[in-house]
């Protein structure tokens, strides 16, 4: 006989429900899991599709503007690593990801890894045994950017989440992940 | 596009594939995700089922024997918090979990929360902003026992995994999670 336990509070479920209600849609089990996990999304994609690959769309250093500085809690003008990738399986795009990484908060070794095309940020964190806390900041649906239209060959809306990773109590990575709303329905 | 191999999670995928081959059964996507995720399983269950509950079956402090000590990398004789919980949705049991936490490695506030029943470990880490990483050690099939049969009302085999949560380069917790092989096949 199961005795009554304590109900666990989970704000992510509430965010997901809010998106479903706002857009009058029902998200699939896989979509919901991909939105709520705090670990790297590639773990799930690998499980679902077999080993997935990474294609680097853009990777460069730039000065942070006010918006990025606010996301990373750094001073405007501080240098960041801008990393834009597409996770794919045999050339089929699966998930678009954009990351901002404050370069002053990472080691040379991680910097070297970031330039490695095949390594996801999640893999870099694992590979370097970095201990983190992770916070999912936003879950929403947005219109695709021209880059995403080009990549996914669709105009449909994108299911998106933003999350940050903390290390030494400072933000070390801000990431946004997006994919077309019709993806991962099964 | 590049065809360079992404090495991430290769090991876990191989463990799942090996287990499927050994057991002669293909596992569902949800089962595979629950076995491989390095995030909190509680969050996944919560999103899939709505509000789930945690019931503490047992929680006590004890002295580590050789086998317990090895799991959390302490000396035999050190004090450990043993915790056994069931995650459930109403009357439906979902996942059974056992954890060992070496007392010497947890702060007073974490120890205090562990003593207060029914707070998931993931939630405790989050509440205190504990920076950590998880390493999945084993993914395997385990035969049911009297306790599991009583809880889940089945004598089928269980899918199981054990993993450690590492903080400050030391094992803060060892956790084993289990559910019947027929669970999470339809969702």
HADDOCK unambig.tbl for C-alpha pairs under 7 A between the chains (distance, minus, plus):
assign (segid A and resid 1 and name CA) (segid B and resid 151 and name CA) 6.69 0.50 0.50
assign (segid A and resid 2 and name CA) (segid B and resid 91 and name CA) 6.19 0.50 0.50
assign (segid A and resid 2 and name CA) (segid B and resid 151 and name CA) 6.97 0.50 0.50
assign (segid A and resid 3 and name CA) (segid B and resid 55 and name CA) 7.00 0.50 0.50
assign (segid A and resid 4 and name CA) (segid B and resid 55 and name CA) 6.63 0.50 0.50
assign (segid A and resid 5 and name CA) (segid B and resid 53 and name CA) 5.17 0.50 0.50
assign (segid A and resid 5 and name CA) (segid B and resid 54 and name CA) 4.79 0.50 0.50
assign (segid A and resid 5 and name CA) (segid B and resid 55 and name CA) 3.98 0.50 0.50
assign (segid A and resid 5 and name CA) (segid B and resid 118 and name CA) 6.76 0.50 0.50
assign (segid A and resid 6 and name CA) (segid B and resid 53 and name CA) 5.02 0.50 0.50
assign (segid A and resid 6 and name CA) (segid B and resid 54 and name CA) 5.28 0.50 0.50
assign (segid A and resid 6 and name CA) (segid B and resid 55 and name CA) 6.43 0.50 0.50
assign (segid A and resid 6 and name CA) (segid B and resid 118 and name CA) 5.74 0.50 0.50
assign (segid A and resid 7 and name CA) (segid B and resid 51 and name CA) 6.36 0.50 0.50
assign (segid A and resid 7 and name CA) (segid B and resid 52 and name CA) 5.75 0.50 0.50
assign (segid A and resid 7 and name CA) (segid B and resid 53 and name CA) 4.16 0.50 0.50
assign (segid A and resid 7 and name CA) (segid B and resid 54 and name CA) 6.50 0.50 0.50
assign (segid A and resid 8 and name CA) (segid B and resid 51 and name CA) 6.57 0.50 0.50
assign (segid A and resid 8 and name CA) (segid B and resid 52 and name CA) 6.07 0.50 0.50
assign (segid A and resid 8 and name CA) (segid B and resid 53 and name CA) 5.60 0.50 0.50
assign (segid A and resid 8 and name CA) (segid B and resid 54 and name CA) 6.93 0.50 0.50
assign (segid A and resid 10 and name CA) (segid B and resid 43 and name CA) 6.92 0.50 0.50
assign (segid A and resid 13 and name CA) (segid B and resid 46 and name CA) 6.94 0.50 0.50
assign (segid A and resid 13 and name CA) (segid B and resid 47 and name CA) 5.10 0.50 0.50
assign (segid A and resid 29 and name CA) (segid B and resid 48 and name CA) 6.59 0.50 0.50
assign (segid A and resid 29 and name CA) (segid B and resid 187 and name CA) 6.79 0.50 0.50
assign (segid A and resid 32 and name CA) (segid B and resid 47 and name CA) 6.71 0.50 0.50
assign (segid A and resid 33 and name CA) (segid B and resid 44 and name CA) 5.95 0.50 0.50
assign (segid A and resid 36 and name CA) (segid B and resid 43 and name CA) 6.77 0.50 0.50
assign (segid A and resid 36 and name CA) (segid B and resid 44 and name CA) 6.66 0.50 0.50
assign (segid A and resid 37 and name CA) (segid B and resid 39 and name CA) 5.83 0.50 0.50
assign (segid A and resid 37 and name CA) (segid B and resid 44 and name CA) 6.87 0.50 0.50
assign (segid A and resid 38 and name CA) (segid B and resid 39 and name CA) 5.05 0.50 0.50
assign (segid A and resid 39 and name CA) (segid B and resid 37 and name CA) 6.82 0.50 0.50
assign (segid A and resid 39 and name CA) (segid B and resid 38 and name CA) 5.45 0.50 0.50
assign (segid A and resid 39 and name CA) (segid B and resid 39 and name CA) 4.84 0.50 0.50
assign (segid A and resid 43 and name CA) (segid B and resid 9 and name CA) 6.03 0.50 0.50
assign (segid A and resid 43 and name CA) (segid B and resid 37 and name CA) 6.78 0.50 0.50
assign (segid A and resid 44 and name CA) (segid B and resid 33 and name CA) 6.14 0.50 0.50
assign (segid A and resid 47 and name CA) (segid B and resid 13 and name CA) 6.34 0.50 0.50
assign (segid A and resid 47 and name CA) (segid B and resid 32 and name CA) 6.61 0.50 0.50
assign (segid A and resid 47 and name CA) (segid B and resid 33 and name CA) 6.83 0.50 0.50
assign (segid A and resid 48 and name CA) (segid B and resid 29 and name CA) 6.29 0.50 0.50
assign (segid A and resid 51 and name CA) (segid B and resid 6 and name CA) 6.64 0.50 0.50
assign (segid A and resid 52 and name CA) (segid B and resid 6 and name CA) 6.37 0.50 0.50
assign (segid A and resid 53 and name CA) (segid B and resid 3 and name CA) 6.58 0.50 0.50
assign (segid A and resid 53 and name CA) (segid B and resid 4 and name CA) 6.68 0.50 0.50
assign (segid A and resid 53 and name CA) (segid B and resid 5 and name CA) 6.00 0.50 0.50
assign (segid A and resid 53 and name CA) (segid B and resid 6 and name CA) 5.29 0.50 0.50
assign (segid A and resid 54 and name CA) (segid B and resid 6 and name CA) 6.95 0.50 0.50
assign (segid A and resid 55 and name CA) (segid B and resid 1 and name CA) 6.16 0.50 0.50
assign (segid A and resid 55 and name CA) (segid B and resid 2 and name CA) 5.97 0.50 0.50
assign (segid A and resid 91 and name CA) (segid B and resid 1 and name CA) 6.11 0.50 0.50
assign (segid A and resid 118 and name CA) (segid B and resid 4 and name CA) 6.23 0.50 0.50
assign (segid A and resid 118 and name CA) (segid B and resid 5 and name CA) 6.82 0.50 0.50
assign (segid A and resid 118 and name CA) (segid B and resid 6 and name CA) 5.69 0.50 0.50
assign (segid A and resid 119 and name CA) (segid B and resid 6 and name CA) 6.57 0.50 0.50
assign (segid A and resid 123 and name CA) (segid B and resid 8 and name CA) 5.61 0.50 0.50
assign (segid A and resid 131 and name CA) (segid B and resid 131 and name CA) 5.10 0.50 0.50
assign (segid A and resid 131 and name CA) (segid B and resid 132 and name CA) 4.19 0.50 0.50
assign (segid A and resid 131 and name CA) (segid B and resid 133 and name CA) 5.00 0.50 0.50
assign (segid A and resid 131 and name CA) (segid B and resid 167 and name CA) 6.80 0.50 0.50
assign (segid A and resid 132 and name CA) (segid B and resid 131 and name CA) 4.32 0.50 0.50
assign (segid A and resid 132 and name CA) (segid B and resid 132 and name CA) 5.21 0.50 0.50
assign (segid A and resid 132 and name CA) (segid B and resid 133 and name CA) 6.57 0.50 0.50
assign (segid A and resid 133 and name CA) (segid B and resid 129 and name CA) 6.46 0.50 0.50
assign (segid A and resid 133 and name CA) (segid B and resid 130 and name CA) 6.64 0.50 0.50
assign (segid A and resid 133 and name CA) (segid B and resid 131 and name CA) 4.88 0.50 0.50
assign (segid A and resid 133 and name CA) (segid B and resid 132 and name CA) 6.67 0.50 0.50
assign (segid A and resid 167 and name CA) (segid B and resid 131 and name CA) 6.75 0.50 0.50
